[in-house]
């Protein structure tokens, strides 16, 4: 596993809810087994995003990827409409100033 060779490391899983539903059982078991083989004191961050509320995610998934302790999980609320608009404006200004995507 590349994570063991390159530390600190981030394992990023976008759309965790869709990933879990689409992944075959054997692949999921292999992934979680490899994840559990990483020593707990190794500098590895598992970062997952989801389009749904954390309460809608299967508890087995949360336990397998982030452990039993809820201290290992952080839920970040979706920005409100005004904040999202502000972010888009800032990116548009940065793109127009540099002429390239950020």
Secondary structure, DSSP 8 states (H G I E B T S, - for coil): -HHHHSSSEEEEESSHHHHHHHS-HHHHHHHHHHHHTS-TTS-EEEEE--SS-GGGS-HHHHHHHH-S-GGG--------HHHHHHHHHHHHHHHHHHSS--
